[in-house]
């Protein structure tokens, strides 16, 4: 069986290699056991799976109405004393919009030709999907804006932009260890030296300032701690100079929807003035981002996107920095952007899809439409080709940002996402477990991990190697997990950037285990979500399907109705909103992941 995606930079054909008959293994998989590639001997094992294909979903590029009358400015400076532009990717002096579509490709909506977006070459090595992309203006000195790319494993790289905005160069600088932060953003020149500065927030809410140097091979000075308690915000957006004093400023949104404004001071040790509340009701948007002047008035704009895909922009008051009345950029379509460069939310990657195995043994795939709904199903196997299979679909075990297709067969765990050497065995002894689930990174290294529960109720954490080839070690999470008849998770529910886990008792009580990022104690004490969840025969973790960076939940009734529970931005006490029906007929699947 082959399992692959098509599409530029992600296209790769995968062929199922057969394996010789394997004896059932006893005991547990040993910590640190490396996987092995299964040789193709023509036997058609495991289980004689026929080849399947998985195609990247096509998208219709979103539209947007840029203002027709513009004041052209050089890339080096905006009007007045404002900081250098961060968003001019074509070198014409005007800001552009860079985004990544649900097809995994990057596109540039240019100010001079907004009706015809061009593909923007911006890819990591080996099909890696960047966790975030941060605009930092012209660091390389070629009059086009450059970007920082953040890998899932905490590698931050500075990349220059080719003239004309066709894409980026290779890394000009690379730094590691950035996985200790749950948000990295640029905000313009907050210190008054005309260099774009960067902020980074830890999971605990500490905020650090990295002053820009303007030097490509060493773009930042050592970090300076500038505050604590910043975990109170679910979105942070740098808006360059919003109040006209020449210093970079910052908008921050609370989970309750309050928007506050931090004006820059020009001082590295204390870069912001006291916050000012500038609006309410901003929870209506699932993402906020900015532009360094698309209107030609010398002021930056604040972009706001709804879950339905409408995109609006707000000007900024030249004296107070407050947002002005909103203007429609597009009435729909922007849900197809799974990442808008410079967006303020905590980015999520690892899974945004679900896999179903129907009663005939056929595999189907549904993709997120990034607006709370799913695409039409895509048959990815021959009819009946997976009869009797025990499949799993955890958050990505490598860096491509997509769930991995796993199967336990004759005690071996196989990964059908590995191209080299055919289907890959992750070792034997996996028939000792009655539950496998992959919530994402549970150890803080950015690599997808796997949870495995024994029939006796002991839960183990298997640390991923970041490539999907092996697990670097196993850690006991604890005993007593047999009290639950369902474990589900794929990403961050609580809004801190950590992967979380849901657990349901046979009596229908649902609990949330918030992630800690520590391998030795990966979860906080459980919090009761509610009762009555035994009304569902299946709980399914699709990742983020609403575009706000938080993981959502799907549930299927015995009658086959699929319900969606959206992450509520209210912390752990009440993590989901009221359910919404997504349709009938879902009891056709014996397994849904």
N, C-alpha and C positions, 0 to 999 in steps of 0.2 A: 504494500500500500504506500502511496506517496501522498504527502499532505503539504501543499505549498500555496504561496500567494503569487499572483502576477501583478505587474505594475513596475514602473521604472524604479530602479535601485532596490526594489524588494522582490523582483521576479526571481524565483528559483524553483526549479523542478526537483521534487523529491521522490525517490524510488524506494519502494519497500524491498529491503533485502531479507531473504528468508533465513531461518535459523534451524539448526538441528534440534531434535527433540530434547527438551530439558526436563530433568527430574524435578519433582516437587521438592522445594527446599524447606528445611525446618528452621525455626528460630527467627530472630530479627536481623535485619540488614545491619551490618557492622558499621560503626561510625567511620567516616572517611573512605568508605568503599568506593572505588572509581568505577564508572560505567564502562561497558565494552560495546564495540560496534559488532553487530550481528552479521555474519558472513552470508552471502547470497549463494545458497546451494541448490536453488530451484525447487525447494519443497513447499514454498508458499506460506510457511509459518512466519510469525505467529498467527494461528487460527485461519490461515489462508486468506488474509485480507486482500481484496482487489484494490488497485490503485484508485486514488481519489484526487481531486484538484480543488483548491480554494482560491478564488479570485478576489482581488481587492475591489470593494464596491465602487462603482462609478459615482461621480457627484456632478451636480450642476453648479458652476462657479457663481458665487453671490455677486449681486450688483451693489452699487452705491453711488450717490450723487454728491460729488465734490462741488464746492462753490465755483461758479463760473468766473467771477472776477477775482483775480489773485494779484498779490504784490510779490513779484519774484525777488528773492533774496539770495545772497551767496550762502553756500553751505557753512562757511566759517562762522557766520553770526546772523542771528535774527535781529529784529528791530530793537533799537535801544541798546541796553546793556545785557540783554538776555544771553543765556548760555548757548553753546553750539547746538545745532539741531541734531537730534538722535535718530531721525526717521527719514532722512533724505537719501534713499538708496540708489537714485539715478543721477545725482549730481546736478540737478536743475535748480536747486534752491528751494524746492517745495517738499513737504512731507508726503510720504507714501504709506500704504498699509501692507504689511507683510503678515501672512498667516499660513497655517498648515491645514490642509483639508482632511476630511475623514479617509481619503484615499492614501494618506501618508505623504503626499507631495506638498511642497511649499509653493505659494503663489504670491505675486506682488501686484497689488492694485496701485497703479501709478497715477499721480495727480494729473499728468498730461493726457492720459488715455484710460480713464477708469472703467470703460466698458469692455476692455480687452486685457484681462489679467494675463501676465506672462508667468511661466513656470520659473521658479527660483531654485537653483541648485544648492541645496543645503542638506547634506546627509552625513551621518557618522559612518564609521568603519563597520563593515560586516552587517549592514542593515540595521544598525543601531538607531533607535528612535530617541531623539533628544527629549529630556524631561522638560526643559524650558529653553527659551531663546530670549535674550535681553539686548535691546538696542543701546549702543553707547556712543553713537556719533562717529565722527572721523578721527580715529586714533592713528591710522596708518598714513595719513597725509595725502590721500588721493582725491579728496573732495567728495567722497561717498561715505555714507554711514556704515559703520562696522557693527558686528554683533558678538555677544558672548553666547556660547552654547554650553548647556549643562547636561551632562550625560546622566543616565540613571544611577551610575556608581560614584557620582560626586566629582567628576572631572569637568572643570571649567576651562573653556578655550576661547581665545580671542581670534576672530576670523575677519579678514578684510573682505570688501565687496568689489566685484568686478565692475568696471565702467559700464553703464547702461542698466545695471541692476539685474544681470542674468544669474547671479549666484555669488557664492563666497569662495575665497581662497582656502587653502589648508590652514591649520592653526598657526598663528603668529606667536602665540604664547599659550601655555597650558599649566594649570595648577590643579592639584589634587586635594582631597579632604573636604570638599564643599558639601558632602552629604551630611555634615553636622547642622546644616541650615535647612529650614523648610521653605524659605523664600529668599530669592536673590532678585534685586531690582536696581535699575538706574533711575536717577532723578534729576539729571542735569548737574549744573555746577552749584553745589550747596555751600562751598567754602570760598568762593569768590576769586578763584585763580583761572577761570575759563577752561577748566578740565571737567569732563563728565565724571561724577562720582557714583559709587555703587553702595547700596545697603544690603546687609544680609541678616536675617533673623533666625535665631536658633529655635529648636522645638520648645524650649522652655520660655521663650519670649524675650530673650536678650537681643538687642539690636546693635549691630556693628557697622561702622562707616569705613569704607575703603576709598581713600582719596585717589582720584585719577592722576596719572603722571603725564599722559599724552605720549608715552613711550611704548611702542608695540610689544617689545620683548620683555618689558617689565611694567605693565599697565597700572599697578596699584602700589600704594604705600602700605606699610603695616596697618592692620586694622586697629580701630579705636572704638571701645565700647561707649555707646551714646545713650543707652537706656535699657530699662527692663519693663516687663508687663505688656510687651507688644503682642503677646498671644491673644490679647483682647480683640484683635482685629482679624477678620477673615479675608480682607483684601487690602493690599498696599499698592498704591499707584503713584509713581513719580511723574510729575507734570511739568518738569522744567520750571520756568519762571511764570507763575500764575498771577502774582501781585505786582509785577512791574519794577521790582527792585534789583533785578539782575541775578538773583540767587535761585537755585533750584528749590522747589517746594514739593509737598507730599499730601496726597489724600489718603485717608484710611477709613474703612467701613467696618462697623460693628456687625455681628451676626443679626442683631435686631433691626438693621437697616439704617442706622444713623451714619451720616457722612461727616467726618471731621477734617479740618484743614490744619496742616502744620507748615507755617511759613519758615523759610530758611533764614538763618542768621549770618552766615558767612564764617562761622567759627566751627572748626573741626571737633573740638571737645564737647560742644553743646550746639549742634547744628540747627536745632528747631526752637522756635518760639512756643509759647503755651498754645495748646490746641484750641481751635475754635469750631464749634458745631455749625455746619453750614447746610444741613438738610436732613430730612427723614424720608422713610419709604424707599430707600435705595436697595432694599432686599428684593425689589421687583426685578432686579437684573442679576443674571448669573455670572457675568463677567464685566469688569470695568478695565479700561485701558486708556492710553493717552496718545496724543499726537502733538508734535511741536509746531503747530500752526498750519492747518489746511485752509484757513479762511483768509489769510493774508492780512490779518489785523495786528500781527506781532504778538499774539497771545496763544498759549497752548490750548488744546481742547481735551475734554474728558469724554471718552467713548463709553457707551453703556449698551450691553446686549441682553435681550430677553431670552427666556428659554425657548420661546417660539421662533427665534431667529431674527427678530427686528433689531436694527442697530441705530442708535441715536448718538448725537454728540452735543455737548454743552460747551459753550464758550466760558471764559473766565473773566471776572471783573478785574479791571486793571488796577484797582486800588485795594480791594479787599481779598481778591483771590477766590471769591465765591463763584460757584457755577452759575451761569446765566440760564435763560430759557433754553429748553432743549430743541434741537432741530432734527428732523428725520433724515438719516443717511440712507436707510433701506427699510422697507416695511417687512421684509422676510428674507429668508435664504441664508442668513449668517450662522445658523445652527450647523452648517456643514464645515465650519472652521473649528477644529478641535483644539487649536491653539492660535490665539491672536498675539503676535509678538508684543511684549510689554504688558500683557494682561496681569491683573493684580491678585488673582486667586492662587492658592497653592496648587501647582500642577499635579495631575495624576496620570500615571501610565501603568501599563501592565495588563489591562483587560477592559474591553468595552464591547462585549459580544457574549452570546450564549450558544451552547451546543446541545442538540437534542438527538437522542437515539430512539427511533420509533419502534412500534411493536413488530415490524417486519425486519428489523435489524439494519435500518438505513440511517445514516448520519445527515443531519441538517444543521445549518449555521444561520444565525440571525446576528446582524450587526446593529450597533447603536446608531441612531440618527441624530444623536446629540440634542434631542428635544424632548426626551422622555418616551419616545416610541422606538420600535424596532423595524428594520427593513423586512421586506418579504423574504421568506426562507430560501436558502441556497442549498440544494442537495449536493453534498460533497463526497458521496460514496455511491457505489452501485447498490441497487435495491437488494436488501438482504445481506450485504457484504459484511456486516458487523453483528450478525446474529449471535447472541450469547456473550457479547463483549462486556467487560467491566471497564468503562472508560472514565476518565477524569479530565477536567479542563481548568487547571489552576492559572492564576495570574502568571505572567511571563516569567520563565526561568532563565531567559537570556535578555538581551538588551533591545529586542525588536518591538516591545510594547504590546505584544499580542499574546493571548492565552496559548498555552501549550496543550497539544493533544497527547494524553497519556493513556496507556492500557496496562492493566495487570493481567498477565497471561502465564499460566503454569508457574506462578510464584514470582515471575520476573516482572519488573516495571519497565515498560518501553516508552521512549519518547519519540514521537513521530515528527518532531520539529527539527531534528538534526539531519542535515543533508549529507555531511561527510561520513562515508562508510556505511551508508544505509541507515535503517531504523536503529536507534541506539538503546541498548540495555542499561538501565540505571542500577542493575544488581538484582539479586534474588532475595527471597524471604518476605516479599511484600504481601503474600497471602495470609500473613499473620495479622494483618490490619483489616478492620472492617470499615474504616473511613479514611479517606485521604482528601485533604483540602488545601488549597494554596492561596492564602489571603494576600500574598505579596511579600514585601520586605519586613521581616519581624525582628531583625537583628541590627538595623541601622547602617548596613553597608550598601544599601541600594539594590541588593541582589534578591531575586524572588526565592522564597523558602517554601517548604512543604510541611504540613502537619499530618501525622499518621497516628491513628488510635488503634490500640490492640483490642482484641475481644474481651480482655480483662479490664478495660477502661483506662489504661495508661496512655497518655498523650505524649508523643515525641515530636520535637522540632528538628527537621533536617535542613541544615544550612545549605543554600544553593551556591554553586560555584560561579554563577553569573553567565554561564554558557549553556546550561542544560545538559551537560555531560555527566555530572556527578554531584554528590553532596559532600561538603567538606567535613561534616561531623553531625552527630545527633545529640540532642540534649533533651532530657526528660522534663516535660512541662509539669507533670504531676499525675496523680491517680484520681479515680472517681469520675472520670469523664464519660464513663458508661451510663451516667445519669441522663445523658442527652441522646435523643434519637435523630438529631440533625445538627450539623455544624456547617456554617456557611460564612464566607467572607471573601471580598476581592477589593481591597483598597481601604481608603480612609473614610470612615463614617462620621467621626466626631469633629473633624476640621482642624486637626493638629498636624496632619501630614503623615501620621503613622498608620500602618495597616491594622485593622480591627477584625474581631471575630464575633459572630453571633452563634448562640447555642440554644436549642429548644428541648424542653423536657417532654416526655410522653403525655403529660397532663396539659401541655399547651402553653407553658410559661416560657417566654423568650427572654434571654439575657444577652447583654452586650459586654464583651471583654475588650476594653480599649487597649491598644498596643502601647508598648513602652519603648521599643527599639533596643531592648536588651535581650541577648540570647539566653541568659541564665534565668530571667524572669520576664518573658515576653508580653505578659498581660497584667493589667491592673486588676483589682478586685472587681468581680462581676457587678453589673448594675441591671436591675430588672427593667425590661422594656414594657412588658405587658403580658396579659393572659389571652387565651382564646386562639392561640396560634396553631393549635391542633386541628383547626378547621382546614388547614392546608396539607396536602399530601406531599408537596415539594416546596422547599425554600431554595431560591436560586440567586446567586450573587453575580450580577452582570458587570460590576464595576460602575463607573460613572456614565449614566446614559442621559443625563440632563445638562451636561456642559458646565457644571459649577465646580468641578474638581472633587466632589464628594461621592462616595460609593452609595449606590441605591440598592434596593432589594425587590425581588420578584417572588410571588407566591402563587401556587396553583391549587385550586380546590379539587375535590373529588369529582366534581361535575365538569372539570376542564376549563374553568375560567381563570385567566391570568390577571393578577393584580400587581400594580406597581406601588411601591412605597418609596417616596423621595426623601433623601436626607434633609432634615429640617433646619439645620444651622442653629440648633438650640442646645448643643452639647450632648451629654450622655443621658440626661434625665428623660428626654422625649425625643429620640433621634430621628423619628420619621413623621412625615405628614400623613394626612388621611389618604387611604388607598384609592387608587383609580383603576378601573377595569381596562385591560388592553385586549379583551376579546375572548372568544370561546374556542374549544377544540384542542386545548393543550394537554388533555389526558391521552392523546395519541402517543405521547412519549413515555417510555418506561424509565428513561433517565434524562435529566435536564440539568445542565451545569452552566 
